Amino acid sequence: MQTHTQILIVGAGPVGLALAGDLAQRGTPCWLVERTDGAITQPKMDMVGIRTMEFARRWGIADWVRNSPYPRDYPQDNVYLESLTGFEFGREVVPSKDAEPLPLQSPEKRERCPQDMFDPIMQRFVRQHSEVTTKYRTLVTAVKEFPDKVVASLRDLETNEDYEVSCDYLVGTDGGASFVREQIGIGMVGKPVLTHTVNIIFRSAELPKLHDKGLAYRFIFIGPEGTWLTIVAINGKDRWRMSIVGDDQKREYSEAEIHDLIVRAVGCEFQYEIESVMPWVRRELIAEQYGTKRVFIAGDAAHLMSPTGGFGMNTGMGDAVDLSWKLNGALAGWGGPELLASYEAERKPVAAHNIAESSGNLKLMLEPRKTPPPAEIFMPGAEHDEARARYGKWYGDMMKREWYTIGIHMGYIYANSPVIVPDGSPVPEQETARYVQTSTPGARAPHVWLKDGRSTLDLFGNGFVLLRLGADAPDVTPFVEAATRAGLPLSVVSIDEPAVIEAYERKLVLVRPDGHSCWRGDELPADAAYVIDVVRGAGRQRAQSASAAA
């Protein structure tokens, strides 16, 4: 038996679900296969970044994330301490999700939604689209690429039935040990081991009552040997993730050793129930390439990074959104030969940057191992309080880089993409904790609240949008005609609101389906058809045709 679908997605984690749902909203049918039943027992991520929340807004599910079971009034503090009943060295006070204000640059804000809450939301999102055929408990046993198609061998793990599915394109979102990546012969480069870590998920409703440190999202434990453990509030109630942060040497822990570590961290014996123990490895790896002609990889299949910063899943969501509209364009016929090739050109530099940031954050978190803490901070007595406060400030100032990262989540610019038309202006430099909105080609289009209550971001997502800004903006008929000839979906939106005109910096700004600017100017270009060809991935093809004609 062989079935055909336009796109086959292998792996139904957050990235695979996002890709399937985004394609479905563009009217593109796909299959989504997953070897497990989709249940999450070890939530690996818990922070939904601000750009991911903007995607969720476009998908119509932002409220679902906000209304997840995680308590919105739960403090998000990060506490640096000896133990829960021992000395506190310092803390970064971070407001609860309800109390945290909206940033000026977005209609959304980052959210705390652990993976065992987030994945079901994404699964629900996908289920509402008939364009997606989802197959859980289905294993991919082979991937073969041909000039005109890809054929995948599948096995139904419930019935042991083997069958084949052919597709126009296949995407591996199947994690760090990606079978798809292996099948197409793509290697990973970087550092395969940063630290060996063990996550222990345990339940204890009484834990917050055992100490005076108050509620916090994350506790980082520092002993004479340096940073050795973290505890994170998974559900804001009674479920906790304890991470034993090791080094580059693998080791196993007995039940007795795990118990001793829990008691050391808390400072006393107490009742708890261990749900799961999962050893894992922090890695710093990126794929040598992001795909072939018809097979692509995204998410952890393409890049692996330390979770310090919360960039992993969120980087993958950016991959999914970038690849989705390009696959749609290729299948619809308006996408040129460079469109799918631009996926790697745009997303690989973002991943490389985020990997470096993540590893840098890990290095800072573990700095107390390199520079042993002064012995007096562990000594009782008020005379040592000043030393404790001094140490806490030193450590806290370093760790701020991990907590405030809007520039990482929002500030990436596809300046060197082959489907972006640069305007020659300097590309603004973004900082980790600071994000400056710009309409420069390749940047995420700025958010401004419109007079009707919508965000400018709400204008984007369904095809290309050409913004005419101000009463004196040029007529754009040549653009519309060029787009029509190419089959490119284009709508024109005229706005005469001072705040929008100021934020967008030019009278004309062309925005892609993923919400990134791809061309701008105060006047019509000399050749509107050329701009349309470049942004749809046919610029090189056009140049070659012109050269041949000459």
Helices and strands as residue ranges (DSSP letters): E 2-10, H 14-25, E 30-34, E 47-48, H 50-59, H 62-66, E 78-81, E 88-92, E 111-112, H 115-127, E 132-136, E 138-146, E 149-156, E 161-172, H 179-183, E 188-203, G 207-210, E 218-223, E 226-233, E 239-245, H 255-266, E 273-287, E 295-297, G 299-301, E 303-304, H 312-332, H 337-365, H 367-370, G 375-378, G 382-384, H 385-403, H 406-410, G 456-459, E 464-469, H 477-486, E 490-495, H 498-504, E 508-511, E 517-521, H 528-535, H 539-549
